[in-house]
């Protein structure tokens, strides 16, 4: 499903000759052009705080979409490696029956994170399309209300841009059309990037939980079992768990290299965006403008919360504490040599893994609280002007 979202955006390997790939190139050029017009509008609006804040909100939506599409294009090989590695790990996962483990527990862990991924794939695009639909249609709804109330009419531009020859009807219609295509494509890119990233993060956290449970089974078995049989099975399981941990470490490193820069920029953009939206909500707004800003803030908070939440899950599930994982294995039933192997496994897998968001932040719930506090501080300052 994550690969399908990337193919929709024309960003997957093997799509070089597809129409969606060439259409994506055209839409990327349109995005760059509209971003330039937005920057011009931003610079000429410094005297108007309301317009300036509106420019910041809309520009953050487009600029993050632009950064994500560039990141997906530049890192398409890394994404292909990530998905291939995930498929390989699923196919080569530890067989519960092979090591005489309780089969239901292992199946339940796999089923839990698989169901979580499916829920993300099902509901997150709906949330984004709902928020994007309100964002796109709100200027046209405002135009309709002004028409019925006999108020002065303005061109329903979706993005806050500088319009050259603003009195020319053809220029305005042309810009509105390309704004529509650009906004739809930005939503598709946001969905493709976020769904793919979150799916990998959920898979990693689920695999770390499964690895911790598997290592706790080392040294288990029937009391009447011979020590040679027990040690042989424990040795094989230690090797398998060690390889599993190395695979997850590589997966974390690949994902971190893809997300680090994008999420570092996004943390700062989200802070400014939440602050700007909160300031706008304190102004006298029409019902449509209020609805547009509320759903826009909700979509931003949802995106920020999900990345921080599942990033925190990766940190939590990879953090092996006393009595967990290899530290909770039945070491007393093993031979001295096998105990040494178990100790090496415990030492090597005891370091928790986390995902970075730039040079200063991490993808966890602590960063989420920090962003909300910073955004509120900016809001408190700007609300006094």
C-alpha positions, 0 to 999 in steps of 0.5 A: 500500500505504501508503494502504491501511494508513491506510484500515485505520486509518480515517485517509484522505481520503474515509473520512468516511462509512466505518464504519472512520472512525467506528470509529476515532473510538470507538477514539480515545476508548477510547485516551484513557480508557485512557491516563488510567487508565494515568497514574493507575496510574503516579502511585500506583505510585511506591513500587513500582519494578517496577510503575512501570517496567512502567507506563512501558513500556506507557504509552509504547506506547499514548501513541506510538500516540495521538500518531501517530493524532492526527498522522495525523488532523491532517496527513491533507492533508499525507499526501495531498499527499505521496503525490500528489507521489510519484505525479506524480514517478514519472509525470514521471520523466526518460526515459532514452532521451530523453537517450540515457542508459544505460537499464539504470542508471536502471531499476536505481535505480528497481527497487532503491528500489521493491524496498526499499519492497515489502520494508518493506511486506511484513515490517514489518507482520508484525514488528509483528503478531508483537510485538503478538500476544505482547504481547496474549496473554501475560497470558492465557498467564500466567493459564493457567499459574497455573491449571494450577499452582494459583496465585492467579489475577489478571485478565489485563489487557493494559495496566497500568491503574488498575482502579476496583472491581477486585473487580467481575468485570463491570468487569474483563471490560469493561476487558479487552475494551476493552483488547484493541480498543485494543491492536489499534488501536494496532498498526494505527496504528503500522503505518500511520504507520511504513510510510507514513513509511518508504516516503516516506523510501526513495523520497526517498533513491532519487530523490536517487541517481537525480538525482545519476546524471542530473546526472553525464550532463550534457555526455555524448554521442558525440565526433562530436556537434556542440556545438550538439546537445550543449548543447541536450540539456545545457540541457534536462537541467539544467532537468529536474534543477533541477525534480527537485531542487526537487520533492525539496526540497518533499517533504523539507519536507513530510515533515519538518513531519509527522515533526518533533514525533512523532519528537522525542517518540519519541526521548525515549520510546524512550530511557526505554523501552529503559532500562525494558525492560532493567531489567525483564529483570534481574528474576526473570521467568517465561518468558512475561514474558521472551519478552514483554519481549524481543520488545517491546524487539526491536520498539522497536529495529527501529522506531528503527533503520529510522527512523534508517537511512532518515533517514541514507540521505536525508542521504547520498544528498542530499549531493553531494561533489566528483566526484559529480552536477553536479560530475562532469558533462562540463562541458569539452564545453559552451559557456560559457553552459551551463557557467554553468547547470551551475554554478548547478545544482551550487551550488543542489543541493550542500546536503544535506537531512536530517529533524529529530527535534525541536529537538535530534536528527536522523534519522540513525545518529548519533542512534541511537548517542546514544539507545543510549548514553543508555539504557545510562547510565540503565540503569546508574544504575537497576540499582544501586537 
